[in-house]
């Protein structure tokens, strides 16, 4: 896990909703903002934090920027959290 603020970023319900939307595949900023019903400026703020925590990846295609979940970070997070569960020796 790269960024120590990952849990702070995940604490916000709108950012979690963005990640949930992106589970189904890439979306551009306009599609995300429309589904959330928020302004482009508000979405830009959330995406900035998600990108800084390396939770989303950004791809440019023609005149659009698409976002998708960075699954490798979530795999690392799952491995890290799993060490706290299960049986103890």
PDB file of N, CA, C and O in Angstrom:
ATOM      1  N   UNK A   1       0.858  -1.182   0.000  1.00  0.00           N
ATOM      2  CA  UNK A   1       0.000   0.000   0.000  1.00  0.00           C
ATOM      3  C   UNK A   1       0.892   1.229   0.000  1.00  0.00           C
ATOM      4  O   UNK A   1       1.764   1.385   0.855  1.00  0.00           O
ATOM      5  N   UNK A   2       0.661   2.082  -0.958  1.00  0.00           N
ATOM      6  CA  UNK A   2       1.501   3.252  -1.089  1.00  0.00           C
ATOM      7  C   UNK A   2       1.148   4.386  -0.159  1.00  0.00           C
ATOM      8  O   UNK A   2       1.975   4.799   0.654  1.00  0.00           O
ATOM      9  N   UNK A   3      -0.033   4.886  -0.257  1.00  0.00           N
ATOM     10  CA  UNK A   3      -0.407   6.107   0.437  1.00  0.00           C
ATOM     11  C   UNK A   3      -1.016   5.815   1.801  1.00  0.00           C
ATOM     12  O   UNK A   3      -1.937   5.006   1.921  1.00  0.00           O
ATOM     13  N   UNK A   4      -0.497   6.477   2.824  1.00  0.00           N
ATOM     14  CA  UNK A   4      -1.009   6.293   4.188  1.00  0.00           C
ATOM     15  C   UNK A   4      -2.424   6.840   4.334  1.00  0.00           C
ATOM     16  O   UNK A   4      -3.126   6.480   5.279  1.00  0.00           O
ATOM     17  N   UNK A   5      -2.854   7.697   3.419  1.00  0.00           N
ATOM     18  CA  UNK A   5      -4.191   8.295   3.489  1.00  0.00           C
ATOM     19  C   UNK A   5      -5.264   7.447   2.815  1.00  0.00           C
ATOM     20  O   UNK A   5      -6.389   7.913   2.636  1.00  0.00           O
ATOM     21  N   UNK A   6      -4.942   6.222   2.440  1.00  0.00           N
ATOM     22  CA  UNK A   6      -5.902   5.396   1.704  1.00  0.00           C
ATOM     23  C   UNK A   6      -7.205   5.217   2.479  1.00  0.00           C
ATOM     24  O   UNK A   6      -8.283   5.230   1.885  1.00  0.00           O
ATOM     25  N   UNK A   7      -7.116   5.052   3.794  1.00  0.00           N
ATOM     26  CA  UNK A   7      -8.328   4.854   4.584  1.00  0.00           C
ATOM     27  C   UNK A   7      -9.133   6.143   4.695  1.00  0.00           C
ATOM     28  O   UNK A   7     -10.363   6.106   4.745  1.00  0.00           O
ATOM     29  N   UNK A   8      -8.450   7.273   4.733  1.00  0.00           N
ATOM     30  CA  UNK A   8      -9.144   8.564   4.745  1.00  0.00           C
ATOM     31  C   UNK A   8      -9.888   8.768   3.426  1.00  0.00           C
ATOM     32  O   UNK A   8     -11.025   9.241   3.414  1.00  0.00           O
ATOM     33  N   UNK A   9      -9.251   8.414   2.335  1.00  0.00           N
ATOM     34  CA  UNK A   9      -9.878   8.537   1.014  1.00  0.00           C
ATOM     35  C   UNK A   9     -11.096   7.622   0.928  1.00  0.00           C
ATOM     36  O   UNK A   9     -12.137   8.022   0.406  1.00  0.00           O
ATOM     37  N   UNK A  10     -10.971   6.407   1.433  1.00  0.00           N
ATOM     38  CA  UNK A  10     -12.076   5.441   1.380  1.00  0.00           C
ATOM     39  C   UNK A  10     -13.198   5.764   2.362  1.00  0.00           C
ATOM     40  O   UNK A  10     -14.292   5.209   2.251  1.00  0.00           O
ATOM     41  N   UNK A  11     -12.945   6.647   3.315  1.00  0.00           N
ATOM     42  CA  UNK A  11     -13.956   6.982   4.325  1.00  0.00           C
ATOM     43  C   UNK A  11     -15.121   7.785   3.745  1.00  0.00           C
ATOM     44  O   UNK A  11     -16.209   7.794   4.321  1.00  0.00           O
ATOM     45  N   UNK A  12     -14.907   8.449   2.627  1.00  0.00           N
ATOM     46  CA  UNK A  12     -15.956   9.291   2.054  1.00  0.00           C
ATOM     47  C   UNK A  12     -16.939   8.462   1.228  1.00  0.00           C
ATOM     48  O   UNK A  12     -16.526   7.720   0.337  1.00  0.00           O
ATOM     49  N   UNK A  13     -18.250   8.585   1.519  1.00  0.00           N
ATOM     50  CA  UNK A  13     -19.242   7.774   0.794  1.00  0.00           C
ATOM     51  C   UNK A  13     -19.291   8.042  -0.710  1.00  0.00           C
ATOM     52  O   UNK A  13     -19.528   7.115  -1.486  1.00  0.00           O
ATOM     53  N   UNK A  14     -19.073   9.281  -1.139  1.00  0.00           N
ATOM     54  CA  UNK A  14     -19.104   9.557  -2.590  1.00  0.00           C
ATOM     55  C   UNK A  14     -17.920   8.920  -3.293  1.00  0.00           C
ATOM     56  O   UNK A  14     -18.058   8.430  -4.414  1.00  0.00           O
ATOM     57  N   UNK A  15     -16.761   8.918  -2.653  1.00  0.00           N
ATOM     58  CA  UNK A  15     -15.602   8.276  -3.276  1.00  0.00           C
ATOM     59  C   UNK A  15     -15.798   6.763  -3.343  1.00  0.00           C
ATOM     60  O   UNK A  15     -15.396   6.125  -4.316  1.00  0.00           O
ATOM     61  N   UNK A  16     -16.414   6.188  -2.310  1.00  0.00           N
ATOM     62  CA  UNK A  16     -16.721   4.758  -2.356  1.00  0.00           C
ATOM     63  C   UNK A  16     -17.723   4.466  -3.475  1.00  0.00           C
ATOM     64  O   UNK A  16     -17.625   3.437  -4.143  1.00  0.00           O
ATOM     65  N   UNK A  17     -18.682   5.367  -3.678  1.00  0.00           N
ATOM     66  CA  UNK A  17     -19.669   5.186  -4.753  1.00  0.00           C
ATOM     67  C   UNK A  17     -18.989   5.263  -6.120  1.00  0.00           C
ATOM     68  O   UNK A  17     -19.339   4.509  -7.028  1.00  0.00           O
ATOM     69  N   UNK A  18     -18.034   6.156  -6.271  1.00  0.00           N
ATOM     70  CA  UNK A  18     -17.282   6.247  -7.532  1.00  0.00           C
ATOM     71  C   UNK A  18     -16.577   4.924  -7.798  1.00  0.00           C
ATOM     72  O   UNK A  18     -16.626   4.411  -8.916  1.00  0.00           O
ATOM     73  N   UNK A  19     -15.927   4.370  -6.790  1.00  0.00           N
ATOM     74  CA  UNK A  19     -15.228   3.094  -6.952  1.00  0.00           C
ATOM     75  C   UNK A  19     -16.205   1.968  -7.295  1.00  0.00           C
ATOM     76  O   UNK A  19     -15.895   1.096  -8.107  1.00  0.00           O
ATOM     77  N   UNK A  20     -17.368   1.990  -6.683  1.00  0.00           N
ATOM     78  CA  UNK A  20     -18.389   0.982  -6.973  1.00  0.00           C
ATOM     79  C   UNK A  20     -18.843   1.088  -8.430  1.00  0.00           C
ATOM     80  O   UNK A  20     -19.006   0.074  -9.107  1.00  0.00           O
ATOM     81  N   UNK A  21     -19.042   2.305  -8.903  1.00  0.00           N
ATOM     82  CA  UNK A  21     -19.431   2.509 -10.306  1.00  0.00           C
ATOM     83  C   UNK A  21     -18.359   1.991 -11.255  1.00  0.00           C
ATOM     84  O   UNK A  21     -18.666   1.382 -12.280  1.00  0.00           O
ATOM     85  N   UNK A  22     -17.099   2.238 -10.907  1.00  0.00           N
ATOM     86  CA  UNK A  22     -16.001   1.860 -11.782  1.00  0.00           C
ATOM     87  C   UNK A  22     -15.724   0.361 -11.771  1.00  0.00           C
ATOM     88  O   UNK A  22     -14.975  -0.138 -12.610  1.00  0.00           O
ATOM     89  N   UNK A  23     -16.321  -0.354 -10.830  1.00  0.00           N
ATOM     90  CA  UNK A  23     -16.173  -1.813 -10.804  1.00  0.00           C
ATOM     91  C   UNK A  23     -16.664  -2.439 -12.093  1.00  0.00           C
ATOM     92  O   UNK A  23     -16.134  -3.457 -12.539  1.00  0.00           O
ATOM     93  N   UNK A  24     -17.676  -1.831 -12.690  1.00  0.00           N
ATOM     94  CA  UNK A  24     -18.268  -2.374 -13.914  1.00  0.00           C
ATOM     95  C   UNK A  24     -17.460  -2.042 -15.165  1.00  0.00           C
ATOM     96  O   UNK A  24     -17.711  -2.604 -16.232  1.00  0.00           O
ATOM     97  N   UNK A  25     -16.503  -1.143 -15.045  1.00  0.00           N
ATOM     98  CA  UNK A  25     -15.680  -0.777 -16.197  1.00  0.00           C
ATOM     99  C   UNK A  25     -15.393   0.705 -16.227  1.00  0.00           C
ATOM    100  O   UNK A  25     -15.845   1.463 -15.369  1.00  0.00           O
ATOM    101  N   UNK A  26     -14.641   1.102 -17.220  1.00  0.00           N
ATOM    102  CA  UNK A  26     -14.226   2.497 -17.380  1.00  0.00           C
ATOM    103  C   UNK A  26     -15.409   3.428 -17.582  1.00  0.00           C
ATOM    104  O   UNK A  26     -16.388   3.091 -18.247  1.00  0.00           O
ATOM    105  N   UNK A  27     -15.290   4.607 -16.989  1.00  0.00           N
ATOM    106  CA  UNK A  27     -16.261   5.680 -17.203  1.00  0.00           C
ATOM    107  C   UNK A  27     -15.496   6.985 -17.351  1.00  0.00           C
ATOM    108  O   UNK A  27     -14.408   7.144 -16.797  1.00  0.00           O
ATOM    109  N   UNK A  28     -16.075   7.923 -18.106  1.00  0.00           N
ATOM    110  CA  UNK A  28     -15.445   9.238 -18.169  1.00  0.00           C
ATOM    111  C   UNK A  28     -16.026  10.128 -17.069  1.00  0.00           C
ATOM    112  O   UNK A  28     -17.023   9.780 -16.435  1.00  0.00           O
ATOM    113  N   UNK A  29     -15.397  11.262 -16.858  1.00  0.00           N
ATOM    114  CA  UNK A  29     -15.792  12.146 -15.764  1.00  0.00           C
ATOM    115  C   UNK A  29     -17.237  12.608 -15.888  1.00  0.00           C
ATOM    116  O   UNK A  29     -17.944  12.699 -14.884  1.00  0.00           O
ATOM    117  N   UNK A  30     -17.683  12.898 -17.098  1.00  0.00           N
ATOM    118  CA  UNK A  30     -19.063  13.343 -17.303  1.00  0.00           C
ATOM    119  C   UNK A  30     -20.073  12.284 -16.887  1.00  0.00           C
ATOM    120  O   UNK A  30     -21.092  12.594 -16.271  1.00  0.00           O
ATOM    121  N   UNK A  31     -19.783  11.032 -17.229  1.00  0.00           N
ATOM    122  CA  UNK A  31     -20.674   9.929 -16.853  1.00  0.00           C
ATOM    123  C   UNK A  31     -20.736   9.759 -15.334  1.00  0.00           C
ATOM    124  O   UNK A  31     -21.806   9.534 -14.768  1.00  0.00           O
ATOM    125  N   UNK A  32     -19.585   9.868 -14.688  1.00  0.00           N
ATOM    126  CA  UNK A  32     -19.530   9.715 -13.231  1.00  0.00           C
ATOM    127  C   UNK A  32     -20.286  10.846 -12.554  1.00  0.00           C
ATOM    128  O   UNK A  32     -21.098  10.605 -11.661  1.00  0.00           O
ATOM    129  N   UNK A  33     -20.024  12.081 -12.975  1.00  0.00           N
ATOM    130  CA  UNK A  33     -20.690  13.247 -12.374  1.00  0.00           C
ATOM    131  C   UNK A  33     -22.195  13.168 -12.538  1.00  0.00           C
ATOM    132  O   UNK A  33     -22.942  13.481 -11.610  1.00  0.00           O
ATOM    133  N   UNK A  34     -22.643  12.752 -13.710  1.00  0.00           N
ATOM    134  CA  UNK A  34     -24.080  12.647 -13.971  1.00  0.00           C
ATOM    135  C   UNK A  34     -24.720  11.596 -13.066  1.00  0.00           C
ATOM    136  O   UNK A  34     -25.780  11.838 -12.489  1.00  0.00           O
ATOM    137  N   UNK A  35     -24.090  10.445 -12.942  1.00  0.00           N
ATOM    138  CA  UNK A  35     -24.648   9.382 -12.097  1.00  0.00           C
ATOM    139  C   UNK A  35     -24.687   9.774 -10.624  1.00  0.00           C
ATOM    140  O   UNK A  35     -25.611   9.403  -9.899  1.00  0.00           O
ATOM    141  N   UNK A  36     -23.672  10.533 -10.183  1.00  0.00           N
ATOM    142  CA  UNK A  36     -23.635  10.964  -8.780  1.00  0.00           C
ATOM    143  C   UNK A  36     -24.489  12.201  -8.531  1.00  0.00           C
ATOM    144  O   UNK A  36     -24.891  12.474  -7.400  1.00  0.00           O
ATOM    145  N   UNK A  37     -24.760  12.944  -9.596  1.00  0.00           N
ATOM    146  CA  UNK A  37     -25.509  14.188  -9.446  1.00  0.00           C
ATOM    147  C   UNK A  37     -24.708  15.275  -8.760  1.00  0.00           C
ATOM    148  O   UNK A  37     -25.237  16.037  -7.951  1.00  0.00           O
ATOM    149  N   UNK A  38     -23.399  15.343  -9.098  1.00  0.00           N
ATOM    150  CA  UNK A  38     -22.535  16.370  -8.506  1.00  0.00           C
ATOM    151  C   UNK A  38     -21.907  17.211  -9.610  1.00  0.00           C
ATOM    152  O   UNK A  38     -21.918  16.830 -10.780  1.00  0.00           O
ATOM    153  N   UNK A  39     -21.369  18.340  -9.227  1.00  0.00           N
ATOM    154  CA  UNK A  39     -20.747  19.252 -10.192  1.00  0.00           C
ATOM    155  C   UNK A  39     -19.413  18.685 -10.668  1.00  0.00           C
ATOM    156  O   UNK A  39     -18.799  17.869  -9.981  1.00  0.00           O
ATOM    157  N   UNK A  40     -18.970  19.119 -11.839  1.00  0.00           N
ATOM    158  CA  UNK A  40     -17.651  18.689 -12.323  1.00  0.00           C
ATOM    159  C   UNK A  40     -16.526  19.067 -11.357  1.00  0.00           C
ATOM    160  O   UNK A  40     -15.558  18.320 -11.208  1.00  0.00           O
ATOM    161  N   UNK A  41     -16.648  20.210 -10.708  1.00  0.00           N
ATOM    162  CA  UNK A  41     -15.613  20.626  -9.751  1.00  0.00           C
ATOM    163  C   UNK A  41     -15.548  19.684  -8.554  1.00  0.00           C
ATOM    164  O   UNK A  41     -14.462  19.322  -8.103  1.00  0.00           O
ATOM    165  N   UNK A  42     -16.709  19.289  -8.041  1.00  0.00           N
ATOM    166  CA  UNK A  42     -16.746  18.355  -6.909  1.00  0.00           C
ATOM    167  C   UNK A  42     -16.170  17.008  -7.317  1.00  0.00           C
ATOM    168  O   UNK A  42     -15.416  16.396  -6.560  1.00  0.00           O
ATOM    169  N   UNK A  43     -16.526  16.542  -8.519  1.00  0.00           N
ATOM    170  CA  UNK A  43     -15.997  15.273  -8.998  1.00  0.00           C
ATOM    171  C   UNK A  43     -14.484  15.356  -9.173  1.00  0.00           C
ATOM    172  O   UNK A  43     -13.766  14.418  -8.826  1.00  0.00           O
ATOM    173  N   UNK A  44     -14.010  16.451  -9.698  1.00  0.00           N
ATOM    174  CA  UNK A  44     -12.574  16.644  -9.889  1.00  0.00           C
ATOM    175  C   UNK A  44     -11.823  16.499  -8.568  1.00  0.00           C
ATOM    176  O   UNK A  44     -10.757  15.886  -8.519  1.00  0.00           O
ATOM    177  N   UNK A  45     -12.376  17.056  -7.512  1.00  0.00           N
ATOM    178  CA  UNK A  45     -11.773  16.951  -6.177  1.00  0.00           C
ATOM    179  C   UNK A  45     -11.698  15.485  -5.729  1.00  0.00           C
ATOM    180  O   UNK A  45     -10.657  15.025  -5.260  1.00  0.00           O
ATOM    181  N   UNK A  46     -12.796  14.767  -5.877  1.00  0.00           N
ATOM    182  CA  UNK A  46     -12.825  13.358  -5.465  1.00  0.00           C
ATOM    183  C   UNK A  46     -11.856  12.517  -6.303  1.00  0.00           C
ATOM    184  O   UNK A  46     -11.138  11.672  -5.767  1.00  0.00           O
ATOM    185  N   UNK A  47     -11.840  12.750  -7.604  1.00  0.00           N
ATOM    186  CA  UNK A  47     -10.938  11.988  -8.473  1.00  0.00           C
ATOM    187  C   UNK A  47      -9.477  12.291  -8.158  1.00  0.00           C
ATOM    188  O   UNK A  47      -8.625  11.404  -8.230  1.00  0.00           O
ATOM    189  N   UNK A  48      -9.190  13.536  -7.813  1.00  0.00           N
ATOM    190  CA  UNK A  48      -7.822  13.916  -7.447  1.00  0.00           C
ATOM    191  C   UNK A  48      -7.354  13.100  -6.244  1.00  0.00           C
ATOM    192  O   UNK A  48      -6.230  12.600  -6.234  1.00  0.00           O
ATOM    193  N   UNK A  49      -8.207  12.965  -5.238  1.00  0.00           N
ATOM    194  CA  UNK A  49      -7.849  12.197  -4.046  1.00  0.00           C
ATOM    195  C   UNK A  49      -7.735  10.706  -4.347  1.00  0.00           C
ATOM    196  O   UNK A  49      -6.829  10.034  -3.854  1.00  0.00           O
ATOM    197  N   UNK A  50      -8.655  10.193  -5.156  1.00  0.00           N
ATOM    198  CA  UNK A  50      -8.599   8.775  -5.527  1.00  0.00           C
ATOM    199  C   UNK A  50      -7.338   8.461  -6.331  1.00  0.00           C
ATOM    200  O   UNK A  50      -6.727   7.409  -6.142  1.00  0.00           O
ATOM    201  N   UNK A  51      -6.951   9.367  -7.223  1.00  0.00           N
ATOM    202  CA  UNK A  51      -5.726   9.165  -8.002  1.00  0.00           C
ATOM    203  C   UNK A  51      -4.490   9.264  -7.116  1.00  0.00           C
ATOM    204  O   UNK A  51      -3.550   8.486  -7.279  1.00  0.00           O
ATOM    205  N   UNK A  52      -4.480  10.213  -6.179  1.00  0.00           N
ATOM    206  CA  UNK A  52      -3.337  10.381  -5.276  1.00  0.00           C
ATOM    207  C   UNK A  52      -3.126   9.136  -4.421  1.00  0.00           C
ATOM    208  O   UNK A  52      -1.991   8.785  -4.099  1.00  0.00           O
ATOM    209  N   UNK A  53      -4.224   8.468  -4.052  1.00  0.00           N
ATOM    210  CA  UNK A  53      -4.139   7.232  -3.268  1.00  0.00           C
ATOM    211  C   UNK A  53      -3.906   6.022  -4.173  1.00  0.00           C
ATOM    212  O   UNK A  53      -3.824   4.893  -3.691  1.00  0.00           O
ATOM    213  N   UNK A  54      -3.798   6.254  -5.474  1.00  0.00           N
ATOM    214  CA  UNK A  54      -3.558   5.214  -6.473  1.00  0.00           C
ATOM    215  C   UNK A  54      -4.702   4.204  -6.560  1.00  0.00           C
ATOM    216  O   UNK A  54      -4.494   3.052  -6.940  1.00  0.00           O
ATOM    217  N   UNK A  55      -5.912   4.646  -6.204  1.00  0.00           N
ATOM    218  CA  UNK A  55      -7.078   3.762  -6.244  1.00  0.00           C
ATOM    219  C   UNK A  55      -7.749   3.734  -7.609  1.00  0.00           C
ATOM    220  O   UNK A  55      -8.459   2.782  -7.932  1.00  0.00           O
ATOM    221  N   UNK A  56      -7.528   4.776  -8.415  1.00  0.00           N
ATOM    222  CA  UNK A  56      -8.062   4.790  -9.772  1.00  0.00           C
ATOM    223  C   UNK A  56      -6.946   5.118 -10.758  1.00  0.00           C
ATOM    224  O   UNK A  56      -5.983   5.815 -10.439  1.00  0.00           O
ATOM    225  N   UNK A  57      -7.112   4.594 -11.955  1.00  0.00           N
ATOM    226  CA  UNK A  57      -6.191   4.869 -13.055  1.00  0.00           C
ATOM    227  C   UNK A  57      -6.903   5.742 -14.067  1.00  0.00           C
ATOM    228  O   UNK A  57      -8.125   5.676 -14.207  1.00  0.00           O
ATOM    229  N   UNK A  58      -6.142   6.553 -14.768  1.00  0.00           N
ATOM    230  CA  UNK A  58      -6.689   7.513 -15.725  1.00  0.00           C
ATOM    231  C   UNK A  58      -6.151   7.185 -17.113  1.00  0.00           C
ATOM    232  O   UNK A  58      -4.950   6.977 -17.285  1.00  0.00           O
ATOM    233  N   UNK A  59      -7.035   7.140 -18.098  1.00  0.00           N
ATOM    234  CA  UNK A  59      -6.661   6.863 -19.487  1.00  0.00           C
ATOM    235  C   UNK A  59      -7.252   7.933 -20.388  1.00  0.00           C
ATOM    236  O   UNK A  59      -8.423   8.289 -20.255  1.00  0.00           O
ATOM    237  N   UNK A  60      -6.446   8.442 -21.302  1.00  0.00           N
ATOM    238  CA  UNK A  60      -6.929   9.440 -22.249  1.00  0.00           C
ATOM    239  C   UNK A  60      -7.175   8.770 -23.589  1.00  0.00           C
ATOM    240  O   UNK A  60      -6.305   8.091 -24.135  1.00  0.00           O
ATOM    241  N   UNK A  61      -8.386   8.976 -24.109  1.00  0.00           N
ATOM    242  CA  UNK A  61      -8.762   8.478 -25.435  1.00  0.00           C
ATOM    243  C   UNK A  61      -9.462   9.602 -26.175  1.00  0.00           C
ATOM    244  O   UNK A  61     -10.532  10.058 -25.772  1.00  0.00           O
ATOM    245  N   UNK A  62      -8.848  10.043 -27.258  1.00  0.00           N
ATOM    246  CA  UNK A  62      -9.359  11.156 -28.050  1.00  0.00           C
ATOM    247  C   UNK A  62      -9.597  12.364 -27.150  1.00  0.00           C
ATOM    248  O   UNK A  62      -8.652  12.865 -26.541  1.00  0.00           O
ATOM    249  N   UNK A  63     -10.835  12.843 -27.053  1.00  0.00           N
ATOM    250  CA  UNK A  63     -11.129  14.033 -26.244  1.00  0.00           C
ATOM    251  C   UNK A  63     -11.645  13.698 -24.845  1.00  0.00           C
ATOM    252  O   UNK A  63     -12.124  14.583 -24.138  1.00  0.00           O
ATOM    253  N   UNK A  64     -11.553  12.443 -24.444  1.00  0.00           N
ATOM    254  CA  UNK A  64     -12.103  12.030 -23.159  1.00  0.00           C
ATOM    255  C   UNK A  64     -11.021  11.451 -22.256  1.00  0.00           C
ATOM    256  O   UNK A  64     -10.025  10.899 -22.722  1.00  0.00           O
ATOM    257  N   UNK A  65     -11.243  11.590 -20.962  1.00  0.00           N
ATOM    258  CA  UNK A  65     -10.403  10.942 -19.963  1.00  0.00           C
ATOM    259  C   UNK A  65     -11.281   9.919 -19.258  1.00  0.00           C
ATOM    260  O   UNK A  65     -12.339  10.252 -18.725  1.00  0.00           O
ATOM    261  N   UNK A  66     -10.836   8.689 -19.261  1.00  0.00           N
ATOM    262  CA  UNK A  66     -11.576   7.602 -18.634  1.00  0.00           C
ATOM    263  C   UNK A  66     -10.880   7.170 -17.354  1.00  0.00           C
ATOM    264  O   UNK A  66      -9.659   7.259 -17.226  1.00  0.00           O
ATOM    265  N   UNK A  67     -11.677   6.706 -16.422  1.00  0.00           N
ATOM    266  CA  UNK A  67     -11.176   6.265 -15.127  1.00  0.00           C
ATOM    267  C   UNK A  67     -11.583   4.821 -14.901  1.00  0.00           C
ATOM    268  O   UNK A  67     -12.658   4.390 -15.317  1.00  0.00           O
ATOM    269  N   UNK A  68     -10.695   4.070 -14.226  1.00  0.00           N
ATOM    270  CA  UNK A  68     -11.019   2.703 -13.842  1.00  0.00           C
ATOM    271  C   UNK A  68     -10.334   2.387 -12.521  1.00  0.00           C
ATOM    272  O   UNK A  68      -9.377   3.055 -12.128  1.00  0.00           O
ATOM    273  N   UNK A  69     -10.834   1.358 -11.841  1.00  0.00           N
ATOM    274  CA  UNK A  69     -10.301   0.957 -10.544  1.00  0.00           C
ATOM    275  C   UNK A  69      -8.920   0.339 -10.731  1.00  0.00           C
ATOM    276  O   UNK A  69      -8.700  -0.447 -11.652  1.00  0.00           O
ATOM    277  N   UNK A  70      -8.007   0.697  -9.860  1.00  0.00           N
ATOM    278  CA  UNK A  70      -6.680   0.093  -9.844  1.00  0.00           C
ATOM    279  C   UNK A  70      -6.760  -1.132  -8.933  1.00  0.00           C
ATOM    280  O   UNK A  70      -6.576  -1.024  -7.720  1.00  0.00           O
ATOM    281  N   UNK A  71      -7.031  -2.274  -9.512  1.00  0.00           N
ATOM    282  CA  UNK A  71      -7.263  -3.485  -8.722  1.00  0.00           C
ATOM    283  C   UNK A  71      -6.032  -3.947  -7.952  1.00  0.00           C
ATOM    284  O   UNK A  71      -6.169  -4.593  -6.913  1.00  0.00           O
ATOM    285  N   UNK A  72      -4.842  -3.634  -8.432  1.00  0.00           N
ATOM    286  CA  UNK A  72      -3.632  -4.077  -7.735  1.00  0.00           C
ATOM    287  C   UNK A  72      -3.545  -3.482  -6.334  1.00  0.00           C
ATOM    288  O   UNK A  72      -3.084  -4.151  -5.409  1.00  0.00           O
ATOM    289  N   UNK A  73      -3.979  -2.243  -6.165  1.00  0.00           N
ATOM    290  CA  UNK A  73      -3.964  -1.618  -4.845  1.00  0.00           C
ATOM    291  C   UNK A  73      -4.955  -2.321  -3.929  1.00  0.00           C
ATOM    292  O   UNK A  73      -4.661  -2.536  -2.753  1.00  0.00           O
ATOM    293  N   UNK A  74      -6.108  -2.676  -4.441  1.00  0.00           N
ATOM    294  CA  UNK A  74      -7.099  -3.378  -3.622  1.00  0.00           C
ATOM    295  C   UNK A  74      -6.617  -4.779  -3.256  1.00  0.00           C
ATOM    296  O   UNK A  74      -6.905  -5.259  -2.160  1.00  0.00           O
ATOM    297  N   UNK A  75      -5.894  -5.436  -4.148  1.00  0.00           N
ATOM    298  CA  UNK A  75      -5.343  -6.747  -3.831  1.00  0.00           C
ATOM    299  C   UNK A  75      -4.337  -6.646  -2.689  1.00  0.00           C
ATOM    300  O   UNK A  75      -4.328  -7.481  -1.785  1.00  0.00           O
ATOM    301  N   UNK A  76      -3.494  -5.622  -2.735  1.00  0.00           N
ATOM    302  CA  UNK A  76      -2.537  -5.388  -1.650  1.00  0.00           C
ATOM    303  C   UNK A  76      -3.256  -5.094  -0.344  1.00  0.00           C
ATOM    304  O   UNK A  76      -2.861  -5.590   0.711  1.00  0.00           O
ATOM    305  N   UNK A  77      -4.305  -4.292  -0.409  1.00  0.00           N
ATOM    306  CA  UNK A  77      -5.077  -3.940   0.777  1.00  0.00           C
ATOM    307  C   UNK A  77      -5.736  -5.173   1.391  1.00  0.00           C
ATOM    308  O   UNK A  77      -5.736  -5.339   2.611  1.00  0.00           O
ATOM    309  N   UNK A  78      -6.293  -6.031   0.548  1.00  0.00           N
ATOM    310  CA  UNK A  78      -6.924  -7.264   1.031  1.00  0.00           C
ATOM    311  C   UNK A  78      -5.895  -8.156   1.721  1.00  0.00           C
ATOM    312  O   UNK A  78      -6.170  -8.714   2.784  1.00  0.00           O
ATOM    313  N   UNK A  79      -4.726  -8.291   1.129  1.00  0.00           N
ATOM    314  CA  UNK A  79      -3.669  -9.097   1.749  1.00  0.00           C
ATOM    315  C   UNK A  79      -3.254  -8.518   3.098  1.00  0.00           C
ATOM    316  O   UNK A  79      -3.057  -9.254   4.064  1.00  0.00           O
ATOM    317  N   UNK A  80      -3.125  -7.206   3.155  1.00  0.00           N
ATOM    318  CA  UNK A  80      -2.723  -6.556   4.399  1.00  0.00           C
ATOM    319  C   UNK A  80      -3.779  -6.750   5.487  1.00  0.00           C
ATOM    320  O   UNK A  80      -3.441  -7.091   6.620  1.00  0.00           O
ATOM    321  N   UNK A  81      -5.056  -6.534   5.151  1.00  0.00           N
ATOM    322  CA  UNK A  81      -6.142  -6.664   6.124  1.00  0.00           C
ATOM    323  C   UNK A  81      -6.303  -8.123   6.570  1.00  0.00           C
ATOM    324  O   UNK A  81      -6.614  -8.383   7.733  1.00  0.00           O
ATOM    325  N   UNK A  82      -6.097  -9.059   5.663  1.00  0.00           N
ATOM    326  CA  UNK A  82      -6.306 -10.464   5.987  1.00  0.00           C
ATOM    327  C   UNK A  82      -5.361 -10.975   7.067  1.00  0.00           C
ATOM    328  O   UNK A  82      -5.658 -11.980   7.713  1.00  0.00           O
ATOM    329  N   UNK A  83      -4.251 -10.317   7.271  1.00  0.00           N
ATOM    330  CA  UNK A  83      -3.318 -10.758   8.308  1.00  0.00           C
ATOM    331  C   UNK A  83      -3.886 -10.577   9.722  1.00  0.00           C
ATOM    332  O   UNK A  83      -3.356 -11.136  10.682  1.00  0.00           O
ATOM    333  N   UNK A  84      -4.955  -9.800   9.843  1.00  0.00           N
ATOM    334  CA  UNK A  84      -5.552  -9.532  11.144  1.00  0.00           C
ATOM    335  C   UNK A  84      -6.715 -10.467  11.455  1.00  0.00           C
ATOM    336  O   UNK A  84      -7.291 -10.387  12.540  1.00  0.00           O
ATOM    337  N   UNK A  85      -7.065 -11.333  10.542  1.00  0.00           N
ATOM    338  CA  UNK A  85      -8.177 -12.258  10.747  1.00  0.00           C
ATOM    339  C   UNK A  85      -7.688 -13.678  10.905  1.00  0.00           C
ATOM    340  O   UNK A  85      -6.489 -13.953  10.843  1.00  0.00           O
ATOM    341  N   UNK A  86      -8.614 -14.557  11.105  1.00  0.00           N
ATOM    342  CA  UNK A  86      -8.279 -15.980  11.175  1.00  0.00           C
ATOM    343  C   UNK A  86      -7.797 -16.408  12.549  1.00  0.00           C
ATOM    344  O   UNK A  86      -7.851 -15.658  13.524  1.00  0.00           O
ATOM    345  N   UNK A  87      -7.326 -17.639  12.584  1.00  0.00           N
ATOM    346  CA  UNK A  87      -6.882 -18.220  13.849  1.00  0.00           C
ATOM    347  C   UNK A  87      -5.467 -17.777  14.179  1.00  0.00           C
ATOM    348  O   UNK A  87      -4.650 -17.503  13.300  1.00  0.00           O
ATOM    349  N   UNK A  88      -5.210 -17.718  15.470  1.00  0.00           N
ATOM    350  CA  UNK A  88      -3.862 -17.386  15.949  1.00  0.00           C
ATOM    351  C   UNK A  88      -3.188 -18.657  16.421  1.00  0.00           C
ATOM    352  O   UNK A  88      -3.850 -19.565  16.925  1.00  0.00           O
ATOM    353  N   UNK A  89      -1.872 -18.731  16.262  1.00  0.00           N
ATOM    354  CA  UNK A  89      -1.150 -19.947  16.688  1.00  0.00           C
ATOM    355  C   UNK A  89      -1.182 -20.153  18.186  1.00  0.00           C
ATOM    356  O   UNK A  89      -0.620 -21.127  18.687  1.00  0.00           O
TER     357      UNK A  89
END
